[in-house]
Amino acid sequence: MSHKNNIDLQKVPQHIAIIMDGNGRWAKQQGENRIYGHYEGVNSVREVVEAAGEVGVKYITLYAFSTENWNRPKEEVDALMELLVSTISAETPQLNKKNVRLQAIGNLNSLPPACLDELNESIETTSKNTGLTLVLALSYSSKWELIDVIKHIATDAKNGTLNIEDISEKHIEQYLCTKHIPDPELMIRTSGEHRISNFLLWQLAYAEFYFTETLWPDFRKEDLYEAILNFQNRERRFGKTSEQLTQTK
């Protein structure tokens, strides 16, 4: 029986963030180069987006390319950019068919022009869709994002439009890449690594973390359902005690 049958559709996380890790190791196990693993990982993206939509998840954010990834071998970076262009172009009709809206966060202007053009075109094409929102984190890192936030707040203070004493969470959040997106409730990382690698540090403050040994190219619908079930069996206290939560029910 599918894990999907056991999911409480009233308690599905609204936003799931995923660190798609293990493409290179998966490819090595197959006797192929790392790039082959990235291409196979696209199948997992399709599966996850479809599965998330089926159970009512509203947002999926995928850590597709970090600012640190620019330091990888040029051959791999060039292949990833080529894969990004070809995948977005090929998948946009399916995103429209499934009512999926595409968005992106990160230092997008650092992407090659062909990538940025294809990305912007797909974002515009799917902008009227009302189902799941697929967010690609591209040339993204939390340290880059938070530095950018600090620059904006410093400029506001310098211009006299913001008093330093008035700076609050709200002021920070209005300059985050995700200002129009709810914070993730569940973060999934594949491949057995137990770290968040500079990903959504502010936004993941109260997210539940789920780590799996499964390498990303092997991650399928059932794996996502299993992660959601694990999430639903946890007690989310947000700093309160179990007794306090019981009293408010």
Secondary structure, 3 states (H helix, E strand, C coil): CCHHHHCCHHHCCCEEEEECCCHHHHHHHCCCCHHHHHHHHHHHHHHHHHHHHHHCCCEEEEEEEEHHHHHCCHHHHHHHHHHHHHHHHHHHHHHHHCCCEEEEECCHHHCCHHHHHHHHHHHHHCCCCCCCEEEEEEEECHHHHHHHHHHHHHHHHHCCCCCHHHCCHHHHHCCCCCCCCCCCCEEEECCCCCCCCCCCCCCCCCCEEEECCCCHHHCCHHHHHHHHHHHHCCCCCCCCCHHHHHHHC
